[in-house]
Amino acid sequence: MEIKSGETIEAGKGHVLIMGKPKRGKTRMLGTASMHEKLFIISCERGLSTIAGGKFDFVECDTYDEYMQALEWFMSNQKKKGYTALGIDSITRVQHYLIDKLLGGKTNQKLSFDKFAEMLATLRKQLDVLTKTEDFTTIMIVHEEDKPDNGSMNNYPLLDGAIKFEIAGYFNTVVVAQSGLDKAGKMSYYCMLQGNEKCVAGSRLKHLRGISAVPNDYKHLINTGEK
């Protein structure tokens, strides 16, 4: 009988969705991945100042075409450059860019039924590609909104259409970014597993709701500080 150490097991690549309201440390959590991965970030929010000095490469995008150019460059060069993780900040902004493109810049109008369906199909296809690969880890940020449900407040991704309720199922782990003062009165950032019935990662169970922790293979997503 051979007794082995768990440290010898290589964890498979998993994909992570980071959800949270503004100023809750979503980008900070994304940035900590650079300590364990060779990270490339596509930033649509122009909000990387909180992780300035980090060891990662990034590109900033202001339109959907620029985002797609960056994504296609990454997919073509990922192996050659040795990137092991892709960060997208944020899919909420990407959807806004896509809607603007489909509207032809007419922001005072709404998408037609066909265009709305095209928008959802486009995002679903991207999520399929980015979360089915084992070549790299996809770490995606989505903004969070609160909506009342049976008298209580629950976490929902800030997205339009059915993708709002589907997106978490593409990822191995979904975490909700939180912030607050620690025992010393210093601001700290942490994350909680998302276990809402309407928004749960494909490999996680509902009973994980409220646990302030993440699986060991995602410990690097927790920033400094304590709850």
C-alpha positions as CSV (number, residue, x, y, z in Angstrom):
1,M,0.0,0.0,0.0
2,E,1.4,3.4,-1.0
3,I,0.5,6.4,1.1
4,K,0.6,9.6,-0.9
5,S,0.5,13.3,-0.1
6,G,-2.4,15.4,-1.3
7,E,0.2,18.0,-2.3
8,T,1.2,15.8,-5.2
9,I,-2.2,16.0,-6.8
10,E,-2.3,18.6,-9.6
11,A,-5.6,20.5,-9.5
12,G,-7.4,21.0,-12.8
13,K,-7.9,24.4,-14.3
14,G,-11.1,25.9,-12.9
15,H,-13.0,29.0,-14.0
16,V,-14.1,31.7,-11.5
17,L,-16.9,34.3,-11.6
18,I,-16.3,37.2,-9.1
19,M,-19.5,39.1,-8.4
20,G,-20.0,42.2,-6.2
21,K,-21.2,45.8,-5.9
22,P,-18.8,48.7,-6.5
23,K,-15.9,49.2,-4.1
24,R,-16.1,45.7,-2.8
25,G,-12.7,44.5,-4.0
26,K,-13.6,42.6,-7.1
27,T,-10.6,43.9,-9.1
28,R,-8.3,43.4,-6.1
29,M,-9.4,39.7,-6.0
30,L,-8.7,39.4,-9.7
31,G,-5.3,40.9,-9.3
32,T,-4.2,38.5,-6.6
33,A,-4.4,35.7,-9.3
34,S,-1.1,37.2,-10.7
35,M,0.7,35.7,-7.6
36,H,-0.1,32.2,-8.9
37,E,-0.8,32.6,-12.6
38,K,0.7,34.4,-15.6
39,L,-2.3,36.7,-15.9
40,F,-3.6,38.7,-18.9
41,I,-6.4,41.2,-18.1
42,I,-8.9,42.7,-20.6
43,S,-10.1,45.8,-18.8
44,C,-13.3,47.5,-19.9
45,E,-13.7,49.4,-16.7
46,R,-10.4,51.3,-16.7
47,G,-10.2,50.6,-13.0
48,L,-7.0,48.7,-12.4
49,S,-5.4,51.4,-10.1
50,T,-6.2,49.2,-7.1
51,I,-3.8,46.5,-8.4
52,A,-1.1,48.9,-9.7
53,G,2.3,47.3,-9.7
54,G,1.0,43.8,-10.1
55,K,2.8,41.3,-12.3
56,F,0.3,41.0,-15.1
57,D,-0.2,42.2,-18.7
58,F,-3.4,44.1,-19.6
59,V,-5.2,46.0,-22.4
60,E,-7.9,48.6,-22.0
61,C,-11.0,48.6,-24.2
62,D,-13.7,51.2,-24.8
63,T,-15.8,49.5,-27.5
64,Y,-16.9,46.0,-28.3
65,D,-14.7,45.9,-31.3
66,E,-11.6,46.7,-29.2
67,Y,-12.7,44.0,-26.7
68,M,-13.0,41.4,-29.4
69,Q,-9.6,42.4,-30.8
70,A,-8.0,41.9,-27.4
71,L,-9.8,38.6,-26.8
72,E,-8.8,37.3,-30.3
73,W,-5.2,38.4,-29.6
74,F,-5.2,36.5,-26.3
75,M,-6.6,33.3,-27.8
76,S,-4.0,33.4,-30.6
77,N,-1.0,34.2,-28.4
78,Q,-1.9,32.5,-25.0
79,K,0.3,29.5,-25.4
80,K,3.2,31.3,-27.1
81,K,3.2,33.9,-24.3
82,G,2.7,31.4,-21.6
83,Y,-0.4,33.0,-20.1
84,T,-2.2,30.7,-17.7
85,A,-5.1,33.0,-16.7
86,L,-7.4,35.4,-18.5
87,G,-9.2,38.1,-16.5
88,I,-12.2,40.0,-17.9
89,D,-13.3,43.2,-16.0
90,S,-16.2,43.1,-16.6
91,I,-18.7,41.0,-18.5
92,T,-21.3,43.6,-17.5
93,R,-19.5,46.3,-19.4
94,V,-18.9,43.9,-22.3
95,Q,-22.6,43.4,-22.6
96,H,-23.2,47.1,-22.6
97,Y,-20.5,47.5,-25.4
98,L,-22.2,44.7,-27.4
99,I,-25.6,46.3,-27.1
100,D,-24.2,49.7,-28.2
101,K,-22.7,48.0,-31.2
102,L,-25.9,46.2,-32.2
103,L,-27.8,49.5,-31.8
104,G,-25.3,51.2,-34.1
105,G,-24.6,53.9,-31.6
106,K,-28.3,54.8,-31.1
107,T,-28.2,54.6,-27.3
108,N,-31.7,56.1,-27.0
109,Q,-33.3,53.0,-28.6
110,K,-33.9,49.5,-27.5
111,L,-32.8,46.3,-29.2
112,S,-35.3,44.6,-31.4
113,F,-36.3,41.0,-30.5
114,D,-33.9,39.6,-33.1
115,K,-31.0,41.8,-32.0
116,F,-31.6,40.9,-28.3
117,A,-31.5,37.2,-29.2
118,E,-28.3,37.8,-31.1
119,M,-26.8,39.6,-28.1
120,L,-27.6,36.6,-25.8
121,A,-26.3,34.1,-28.3
122,T,-23.1,36.0,-28.7
123,L,-22.4,36.1,-25.0
124,R,-23.4,32.4,-24.5
125,K,-21.0,31.4,-27.2
126,Q,-18.1,33.4,-25.6
127,L,-18.9,31.9,-22.2
128,D,-18.9,28.4,-23.7
129,V,-15.4,28.9,-25.3
130,L,-13.9,30.6,-22.3
131,T,-15.1,28.2,-19.6
132,K,-14.8,24.9,-21.4
133,T,-11.0,25.2,-22.0
134,E,-8.4,23.6,-19.8
135,D,-5.6,25.7,-21.4
136,F,-6.1,28.6,-19.0
137,T,-8.2,29.8,-16.1
138,T,-10.9,32.4,-16.9
139,I,-11.6,34.8,-14.1
140,M,-14.5,37.0,-14.9
141,I,-16.0,40.0,-13.0
142,V,-19.7,40.8,-13.1
143,H,-21.4,43.7,-11.3
144,E,-24.0,42.8,-8.8
145,E,-27.5,44.2,-8.3
146,D,-30.1,43.6,-5.6
147,K,-33.6,42.5,-6.4
148,P,-36.4,41.7,-4.0
149,D,-37.5,38.0,-4.0
150,N,-40.3,36.9,-1.7
151,G,-39.6,39.7,0.7
152,S,-35.8,39.2,0.9
153,M,-32.8,40.5,-1.0
154,N,-30.7,38.2,-3.1
155,N,-27.6,38.5,-5.2
156,Y,-28.0,38.8,-9.0
157,P,-25.5,39.5,-11.7
158,L,-26.1,42.9,-13.3
159,L,-26.9,41.7,-16.8
160,D,-29.8,41.9,-19.3
161,G,-31.9,39.0,-20.3
162,A,-31.8,35.3,-19.4
163,I,-28.0,35.3,-19.2
164,K,-28.4,36.9,-15.8
165,F,-29.7,33.6,-14.4
166,E,-27.4,31.4,-16.5
167,I,-24.0,32.8,-16.2
168,A,-23.0,31.3,-12.9
169,G,-23.6,27.8,-14.3
170,Y,-20.7,28.2,-16.7
171,F,-18.2,28.6,-13.9
172,N,-16.6,26.1,-11.4
173,T,-16.7,28.6,-8.6
174,V,-18.7,31.8,-8.0
175,V,-17.7,34.2,-5.3
176,V,-19.3,37.4,-4.0
177,A,-16.8,40.2,-3.1
178,Q,-17.3,41.8,0.2
179,S,-15.6,44.5,2.2
180,G,-15.7,45.7,5.8
181,L,-13.6,46.8,8.8
182,D,-11.5,44.2,10.5
183,K,-10.9,43.9,14.3
184,A,-8.2,46.6,14.0
185,G,-10.6,49.0,12.2
186,K,-8.8,48.5,8.9
187,M,-10.7,48.0,5.7
188,S,-10.4,44.4,4.6
189,Y,-11.7,42.5,1.5
190,Y,-12.9,38.9,1.5
191,C,-15.3,36.8,-0.6
192,M,-18.2,34.4,0.1
193,L,-19.3,31.4,-1.9
194,Q,-22.5,32.2,-3.8
195,G,-25.2,29.7,-3.2
196,N,-28.4,31.4,-4.2
197,E,-30.9,29.1,-5.8
198,K,-31.1,31.3,-8.9
199,C,-27.3,31.8,-9.1
200,V,-25.1,28.8,-8.2
201,A,-21.9,27.6,-9.7
202,G,-22.3,24.3,-11.6
203,S,-20.0,22.3,-9.2
204,R,-21.3,23.8,-6.0
205,L,-24.3,22.9,-3.8
206,K,-26.9,25.2,-2.4
207,H,-26.1,24.3,1.2
208,L,-22.8,26.2,0.8
209,R,-24.7,29.5,1.1
210,G,-23.2,31.9,3.6
211,I,-19.9,30.2,4.1
212,S,-17.1,32.8,4.1
213,A,-14.5,30.7,2.3
214,V,-13.6,29.3,-1.0
215,P,-12.1,25.9,-2.0
216,N,-8.4,25.5,-1.5
217,D,-7.6,25.8,-5.2
218,Y,-9.0,29.3,-5.2
219,K,-7.4,30.6,-1.9
220,H,-5.4,33.0,-4.0
221,L,-8.6,34.9,-4.8
222,I,-8.9,36.0,-1.1
223,N,-7.3,39.4,-0.5
224,T,-5.6,40.4,2.7
225,G,-7.6,41.1,5.9
226,E,-10.2,39.2,7.8
227,K,-13.9,39.2,8.0
